[in-house]
Amino acid sequence: MIKYTEDHEWLRIEGEHAVVGITAHAQDALGDVVFVELPEVGASMEQKAIAGVVESVKAAADVYMPVSGVVTEVNEALRADPSLANSDPMGAGWFFKVQLSQPAQIGALMDEAAYLSFSG
């Protein structure tokens, strides 16, 4: 199951964990991604906290924690090659994985149809 936030992050729910990245809409608006700052593994973060930064040739944008939880893994391949956020934002360009501490928060996030309507 994939959910989306109003801040243009996506989450792929895998049991009590989620993989998080930025949406195709976000990477398209940013342009060529040249740098990513990822959260620290083991960091416990609340929903809406700034979890990282993505920088492009046009702008920099914060990446927000879409749900409360603990960061369990970061995508070192993305750190080494930030362009993965452009070429495969929903796949190889994922940012981090999180263990959900409040799974009920997922219910308030958008499904794909709602996100597509929201992002226009």
C-alpha positions as CSV (number, residue, x, y, z in Angstrom):
1,M,0.0,0.0,0.0
2,I,1.3,3.4,-0.9
3,K,0.2,6.6,0.8
4,Y,1.0,10.3,0.1
5,T,1.4,13.5,2.1
6,E,0.5,17.1,1.3
7,D,4.3,17.8,1.5
8,H,4.8,15.4,-1.5
9,E,6.4,12.5,0.2
10,W,5.3,8.9,-0.5
11,L,5.2,5.9,1.9
12,R,5.2,2.3,0.9
13,I,3.7,0.5,3.9
14,E,5.4,-2.9,4.7
15,G,3.8,-4.2,7.9
16,E,5.0,-2.0,10.8
17,H,7.6,-0.3,8.5
18,A,7.4,2.2,5.7
19,V,9.8,3.2,2.9
20,V,9.7,6.9,2.3
21,G,10.7,9.1,-0.6
22,I,9.6,12.2,-2.6
23,T,7.0,12.0,-5.3
24,A,7.5,12.3,-9.0
25,H,5.6,15.6,-8.7
26,A,8.1,16.9,-6.1
27,Q,11.2,15.9,-8.1
28,D,9.7,17.3,-11.3
29,A,9.1,20.7,-9.5
30,L,12.6,20.7,-8.0
31,G,14.4,19.8,-11.2
32,D,17.8,18.0,-11.2
33,V,18.5,16.8,-7.7
34,V,22.2,17.4,-6.8
35,F,22.3,16.7,-3.0
36,V,20.3,14.9,-0.3
37,E,20.6,15.1,3.4
38,L,19.2,12.0,5.1
39,P,18.2,11.5,8.7
40,E,20.4,9.5,11.1
41,V,19.6,5.8,11.5
42,G,18.1,5.3,15.0
43,A,16.6,8.8,15.1
44,S,13.1,8.9,16.7
45,M,11.0,11.6,14.9
46,E,7.5,12.9,15.2
47,Q,5.2,13.3,12.2
48,K,5.9,16.5,10.3
49,A,9.4,16.9,11.7
50,I,12.1,17.8,9.2
51,A,13.8,14.5,8.3
52,G,16.1,15.7,5.6
53,V,16.8,18.1,2.8
54,V,16.8,17.7,-1.0
55,E,18.7,20.2,-3.1
56,S,18.4,20.7,-6.8
57,V,19.9,23.1,-9.3
58,K,16.7,25.3,-8.8
59,A,15.9,25.1,-5.1
60,A,16.2,23.3,-1.7
61,A,13.3,21.7,0.0
62,D,12.8,20.0,3.4
63,V,11.8,16.4,3.5
64,Y,9.3,15.8,6.3
65,M,8.6,12.8,8.4
66,P,5.3,11.5,7.1
67,V,4.5,9.5,10.2
68,S,6.0,9.2,13.7
69,G,8.6,6.5,14.1
70,V,12.3,5.5,14.2
71,V,14.5,5.7,11.2
72,T,15.8,2.1,10.6
73,E,17.7,2.6,7.3
74,V,18.8,5.3,4.9
75,N,19.5,5.0,1.2
76,E,23.3,5.3,0.9
77,A,23.0,4.8,-2.9
78,L,20.9,8.0,-3.0
79,R,23.4,9.8,-1.0
80,A,26.1,8.7,-3.5
81,D,23.9,9.4,-6.5
82,P,21.2,12.0,-5.7
83,S,20.0,11.9,-9.3
84,L,18.2,8.6,-8.4
85,A,15.5,10.9,-6.9
86,N,14.9,12.1,-10.4
87,S,15.3,8.9,-12.4
88,D,13.4,6.5,-10.1
89,P,11.7,8.5,-7.3
90,M,9.3,5.7,-6.4
91,G,12.0,3.0,-6.6
92,A,15.8,3.2,-6.3
93,G,15.4,6.9,-5.3
94,W,13.8,6.2,-1.9
95,F,15.2,8.2,1.1
96,F,14.8,6.3,4.3
97,K,12.9,3.5,6.1
98,V,11.0,4.0,9.3
99,Q,9.5,1.8,11.9
100,L,6.0,3.1,12.6
101,S,5.3,4.2,16.2
102,Q,1.8,5.3,15.5
103,P,0.4,3.3,12.6
104,A,-3.0,4.9,12.9
105,Q,-1.5,8.1,11.4
106,I,-1.4,6.3,8.0
107,G,-5.2,6.5,7.8
108,A,-5.1,10.3,7.5
109,L,-2.7,10.2,4.5
110,M,-3.9,10.3,0.9
111,D,-4.2,7.4,-1.5
112,E,-3.0,7.8,-5.1
113,A,-6.3,9.1,-6.4
114,A,-6.5,11.8,-3.7
115,Y,-2.9,12.7,-4.2
116,L,-3.2,13.1,-7.9
117,S,-6.2,15.3,-7.4
118,F,-4.4,17.3,-4.8
119,S,-1.2,17.8,-6.8
120,G,-3.0,18.6,-10.0
